[in-house]
């Protein structure tokens, strides 16, 4: 879309500007990139077994290139028993047969590169599958052996060691310790698993673990990947002595998320690991990147992870959790840019991923919505679908105007909500099983994508039923149906991504437009583009300027570009004149 054909609005932009962030001219494609997360088992099923595969990703890469993203991030596709949808890895250097082969991976990389797309893959270094050859060797070996030292085995407490070594809890519910039977058939030591019992944590105090993952990095770099998203990057190293923890299972406490004193998170020795990895990536050239999935609080502490010799990026979870609270959003954006500018890094922005309820569903609640990881079931209070999609469009337009990098989760460009009517016998998230159904888990945000509205399984696959059912309502949201409508959610994403690139907003500046920041609206200037979001119940008169994009242009809302007013739950990009920074 050209920004030369634009509509002018009425009220002038007046009042002070508070400059937070200058334009970014540092080298690095990732600093302003839009990166699209592919969850392989739910993207596209080409072989008809009901589960997405690498060939399906390859077939649809042109759609992502047309969307105008810079890179694709793949969730795990490695060999795995699939107890936790591939985050339980049994072989880090091979492809699970349900997804294809290494040859299929190579074909996918070649197709992506030919389309101008980079490929980033997940790395899961905190834990593996209990079927991994190293853990099987540990089970067959005695206490104190080198094999056991690859993992975190400890003697139990209490009479005859019948109690766990400490009180840590699993993220998925229940104790974070499981007792094994020794080679002699007697009750033996306990092993630590911060997640499912089938996912033993590695012992990162052991140099052999470091050597193994450096081998894994080189294996995939040699195959042409552009980098790694590092799963649970904050948890690899545990505090010496594994002290008891009085906070929540996720490391949280009443003082924040996660608690800065949590002994399983954010230990200083982590930085030495990532410096070593950075040296490996730099040896392959300046364009390979590391992105940390790191729940580290507060934001100035997170900045330590993206210093010039460590990670290139870290996920901005505070922004994801800010919701549509304008005060919280402003605070997180200001703190993020200030903290990361201090170390020469850029922020990332994200609204959805494979671990949280999709933002088109979260924003469909006027009160408190579902808790992360709990999902939404048919018996729960239901989101207002139209409201959620309208707000999701506004939130996405607001986010994509921010300077820095943005991560999109597959299907958000279609405005997909969570899948809600999933029968209990089909649920697969281990959280559901480990909590006896008290927490539904993350299956709802992982429902397969609808590609073609009139085809079997909405074009996801033509064979067996998908691993999770697609809601009937997804037919109206299928990609082919939306591609044909200029007012669809997909068309809005295409438009805003094109304008974002044309105007270089990812490399831009940010100054708060104070007269347009209130308890129900938020506005910032990026270069000469004003981004204004209205969450008031009443329309808001827009300042003078030329309309570039407005979220009411999607089918998630209503409105006309001819109006001078911004509707409730709407965002607009305006080209305006400059102002004086306070």
N, C-alpha and C positions, 0 to 999 in steps of 0.2 A: 504494500500500500504506500502511495506517495503521501507525504504530509503537506503537499502544496494545496490540495483541495480540501479546505477546512471551513468550519462554520464559526462565526464570531459571536461571542456572548456579550452580556451587557455590563455588569457592575465592574468597576476598576479594581485592580489588585493594589491595595494600599496597606500601610502598616509595616512594622519591622520584620526583618528576616534574621533568624539566629543560625549562623553558619556552624555546621557540625563536621563536615567532611569535604575536603577538596577533591577535585577531579583526579583520577588515577591514571598515570602514564607509565607505570612500571611494566616491564615485560612479563608475559605469562598468559596463555590463552584461558587458563582456569579462573583468572581474576574477575572476569565478567561473564563466564560461561553460563548457559542454561543446560543443565544435565538432567536427562530423563531416566527415571528408574524403571527398569523392566523386572518384573517378578516372573521368572521363566515359566513356572508351572501354570500361571494364569494368563499368559500373554496370547499365545496362539498355538493350537494343537494341530500339527500337520500330519502326524501319523495315525490319528484316530483312536488313541488309547485313552482319551479323556484328560490328559495332562499336557500342558504346553511343552514345547521342545525348542531346541536350537534352530532347527529347520524352519519352524514357525516364526521365530524372531527374524531370521534371515529374509523370509518371504515378505515381512511387513516393514523392514527397515526403510524402504522408500517413503512410507507414510510418516515416519519420524523425521526423515530428511526434509520432507515437505512442510512439516510443522516448524522447521527451522531451529532445531535444538543443536547444540554443539557436540554433545557426547551422550552415550548410553551407559548407564551403570546397571550391571547384571547382579541380581541376588544370586545366592549359591546354586551352582549347577554341577557340583562335584559329586563323586560317588558317595552315597549316603543311604542308610536304612530309612531315611525320610521320617524319622520320629518327630523332628521339628522342622519339617519342610526344607530340609537340606542344610540347616545350620548345625546339624550333627554330621560332621564330615568323616568319612572312613578312608578316603584317599584324596589328598589335596592336589594331586597332579594327574587326575583323570576325570572324565565326564561320566556322570551316572547314566546308565543305559536308558533310563526313562526320558532323558533329554537328548540323547544321541551319542556321538563319538567325538574324539579329539579332531578328527577330520571335519566333522560338522562345525566344530568351533573355529577351525582355520578358515573354512568357507565363509562363516559369518563375519569374521574379522576382515577378510578381503572385501566382502560386500560393503561393510560399514565404511572402510577406508575409501572405497570407490565413490561412496556417496558423501564423503567429507565428514563422516562421523567418527569420533574416537570411541573406544570401548574401555570402560573401567570395570573391574571385577571385584566382587566381595572377597575379603580375606577374613577368616574366622580363627584368630590365634589364641583366644582365651580357652577354648575347649574343643574337643573333637567328639566323635562317636565312640561309644564303648565297643564298637566293632573294629575300630582302627587297630592295625597290627601292633602298634606300640602299646596300646592299653591291654590288648589280649596277652602280650608278653608280660606286662606288669601283673596281671591276674595269675599268671602261671609261675611267677617268681616270688621269692620270700621277701619279708619286710627288710628294708635296708639295702635292697639290691639296686643296681643301676637302672633296671627296667622300671621299678617302682618310683625311682627318683625323677622320672619324666613327668610324673603327676603328683598330686598333693595327697599322699596317704599319711594318716596319723593313727596312733593307737586311740582307742575309745577311753572314756572316763567311767567312773562308777564301778560297781562290782563286776569283775571279769570283763571290763571294757564294754559293757552293754549300752552305754550312753554315748552320743556323738561327741567328738572332740571339742566342739564349742556350740554356741547357740545360733549360728548363722542360719538364715532361711533362704530357700530357693525363690527366685523371681517368679517361678511358675506355681508356687505354693508348696508347703511342707518343708521339712528339713533340707539343708544344703549338703547333707552327708548321707552316704549309703555304705553299709557294712558289707564286706565281701567274705567269701569262704576261701581259706588258704589252700595251698596245694595239698595239704594233708587232710582236707575235708572239714576242718574245724573253723569256727567263727574267727575271723581275722581282723585286719585293720579296716578303717573307714576311708573313703575317698571323697574329696570335695567336688561338688557340682553346683555352681551358682544358678544353673538352669535345670533342665530335666536330669533325672538320674541316669539317663543314657548319654549324658554329655559331661564326661569328666574334665575338670580344669587342668590345664598344663601347669607344670611347675617352672615358672620363668626365673627362678633362682638357679636353674640348671643350665650351664652353657650349651649342652646338647640340644635343648629346645631352641635356643637362639640359632644354632647352626641349621637345624631342620627348617625353620621358617625362612632363613636367608636363602636356602636352596629352593623353597617354594616360590619366593619372589622372583628369583632368576628364571625359573621354569616358565612362568607366565609372561614375564618381560621378553623373554626370547621368542615367545609366540606372538608378540606384537601388541600386548595390552598397553593402554596409556596410563594405567595407574591402578590404585587399590582403594576401596572404601574399607576401612578397618573396623570390623564388628567389635563392639564392646571394648573399644580401645582403652578405656579408663580402668579396666578390671584385671589386666594381665598379671600385675604384680600385687601381692597381698602383703599387709604389714607383718613384720617379723613377729613370730610367736602366735599369729592368728588370734588376736585378742577378741574377747566377746564384744558384741555390738548391741546396743539397746535400741537402735533405730529400726526402720522398716526393712523388709526383705530386699527392697530395691536400693538400699543404701540411704534412703531418705530419712529425714528427721523432722521434728517440729520447726526447725530453723531454716529449712530450705530443701531443695531437691538437686542433687543428693547432698546429704550431710557432709560437710568438708572434713569431718573426722572419721568418716566411714573407713574401716580398716581394709575393706576389699576394693576400694576405689582410689584412683588419683595418687598413687604412691610415687615418690620422686624418681625412683629407678626407671620408671616408664620412659622418661625422656632420653635415657641412654640407648634404649632399644630403638626408638624412633630416629635418633640421630644416625645410628648404624644403618637403618633402612634407607634413610635419605641419601646417604653416601652411595648405596647400591643403585638407587634410582637415578641419581645424578650421573652415574657412570654410563647410563643408557641415553643421556642427552637431557636437555633442559625442560622437556615437555612432558615428562612422566610425573604423576602426582600421587600424593597420599592424602586421603580425607579421613578424619577421625570421627567415628561415631562415639562421642565422648560426652557423657553426662557429667560435666564439671561446672561447679558453681563456686563463686560468682564469675561473671564474664571476664574481669581482669585476670583471673586465674586460668580461664580457658585460653587466654592469649599466650600463655607460656607454651601451649601445644603447637602454635603456629609461628614460632620464631623462625628466622631465616634458615636454620639448619635442622628443622624438625618437619612437622606436617605442613602441607601447603594450605589445607583447609580443615575446618572442623564444623560439624553440623551445629546449627544454631537452635538448640532445643528451647531456650527461653522464648524465642520468637514463635515457635510452633505452639507453645503452651500459653502465649499471651492472649489467644482468642481474638475477640473483637472489642477488647477493653482499650479504649483509645489512650488512656493514661499509661497503662502497662505497655502498650505497643510503642508509644513515644519513648518511654524509659528504656525499653530493650533496644530499640534502634539506636538511640543516642549512646547508650553504654557500649553496644556492640561496635559501632564505628569508632568511638573514642578509644576503646581498649585495643582493637585490632590495628588501628592506624599507628598506635604507639610502637608496634612491633613490625610495621611494614606489611601487614597482611590485610586481606579483604574479608568481609563477612560473607557468610552464606545465609540464604533465606529459604524456608521450607514451610509448607502448610499441611502436607500429608505424606505418609509413607506406609510401609507394609506392617507397621506395628501399632498404628493408631486408627481410630475411627475417622473415615474420610471427612474432610472439612465441609463438604456439602451436606453431610448429615449432622456433624457437630454444630454447625451454625444454624440448624433448623430448630434449635431450642432457644427459648427466651430466658429460661432459668438455667440451672445446672444441667449439663448433659452427661453422657456416659463417661466414666473414668477410663483413662488409657488402659488398654489391655482387657477391659471388661466386655466390650462389644455391646450391641443392641439386639435384644431378642423380641419376639412377637409379644411377649407379656409385659415388656417395658413400656414406659411412656414413649410415644413415637414422635419423631421430628416432623416438623412442617416441611414437606419436600420442596414446595415452591419457594418458601422463605429461605430454606437452606441453600438452594441453587442460586437464588438471587444474591444472597450474601457471599456465597463462595465465589461468584463471578467478581463481585466488588473487591473481595479480599485478594484474589489472584491479581487483579489489575493493580491494586495498591502495592503488592509485593514485587511485581515485575518492574515497577518503576524505580525500585531502590537500587542504589549503586552496589555492586558486588555480584556474586554468583547466586543462581537460583536453582533449586532442585525441584523437579516435578515428579509426581508419582503416577504411574501408568493409569489412564482412565480419568484423571482429573480434568484433562482437556475436554472430556465429554460431560463433565459435571456429574459423574457417577456418584450415587450414594452408596452406603454400605448395604450389603445383602443382609436381610433381617430374618426372613423365613427359612432358616436352615435347620432341618430336622436334627435332633440330638444325635442320632446314629450316624449322621454324615459329618459331624464336627470333628476336626482333626487337630486343632491347636492343643498341645499338651497342657496348657493352662486349664482348659475345660475339664480334662480328665483328672488332673492333680488336685483340683478344688471341688471335685464332685459336682460340677456344674454351677457352683456359686459364681464363678467368673466365666463368661462365655468365651473369652479369648479373642483372637484377632482374625478369625475366619471371615468375618463380614467384610473387611477391607481387602480381602484376598480373592474374592469371587472373580471368576474369569471375565475377560473383556468381551463385549458385544461388537462384532465387526460388521455383520451384514444382517439387516433386520428381517429378511424373509428366508434366510437359510436355516438349516438344522443347527440347533444350539447357538443361534444368532451368529453363525460364522466362526465361532471359536474353534470348532472341530466338527467333522461330519460323521465321526464314528461313535464310540462309546460315550455315555453320559459324562459330562465334565466332573472333575473331582469334587467340586462344590457346585451346587445348582445356580444357574443364572436366573434372577427374578424375571417374571414376565414383563415387568415395566421397563426392563432394559431394551426391549425392542424399539421403543421410541427414541432411545438414546444411542442406538447403534451408530457406528462411525459413518456408514454410507448414508444413513438418513440425515445425520447432521451435516455431512459434507455438502448435501444438496440445498441446505438452508443458509442464506446469508445472515440470519439472525440467531443462529445456533451457538451453543457454548463452544463448540469446536471452531467455528468461524471467528468468534471473539479471540480465542487463544492464538489463532493464526495471525489475526490482525495485530494483537498487542505484541507478539513476539517479533513480527516484522518491523513494527515501529520502534520497539526497544533496540533492535539491531541498527536500524537506520539512524537513530538519534544518538547511539552510543550510550544509552542510559546506564548500562552496567559499569561503564568507566566514568560515570558522571559524579557530580557533587551532591550535597544535601544540605539544605537550609530550611528550618521550620518557618512556615508562613504563619506568623503568630496570630494575625487577625482571623485566620480560618481554622485555628486550633481551639477546640472547646471541649466540653464534656461529651459531645456527641458528634464531633467532626475532627478530622485530622488532615493536615495539608503540609506538603513539603515541596520545595523547588529543587529540581535536578537540572542544572543548566538553566535553560529558559522554558523548561517543561514543568508546569505545576501539576502535582498529583493531589487530588482532593477527594476524600471519602466522607460521605454523609451517613451517619447512623441514627440521626434524629428521626422522630416520627413524622416530622414535617419536612416539606421540600426546602432546599437551601438555594438561594440565588447564587449563581456562579460568578466569579470575577471576570473581568474582560479578558478575552483571549480567544484562540481558535481551537475548536474541539479536535483533538487527535483521535482519541478512542474513549468510549464510555461503556461501562459494563451493562447498562440497560439496553445496549444493542444486541445482547444475547437473549435467547428464549427463556433465560432464568429471571428475567425482569421485564418491565414494560417502560416505554418512554420514547421520546423522539429527540433526535439531535437538534431539532429546531427550537426546543425549549431552552430558556435561560435558567431553568431550575434543576437542581440535582435531587432526584427522588430519594426517599429513605432507602438505605441499603444499596447505595449506588456509588461508584467511583468514576472519576473522569480524569483524563490527561488533557491539559490545556497548554498550548503555546502562549506564553505571556511575556511581558517585558521584565527586566531585572528589577532589583530593589536594593535597599541599603541593609547590609548585614549588621546586626546589633552585636 
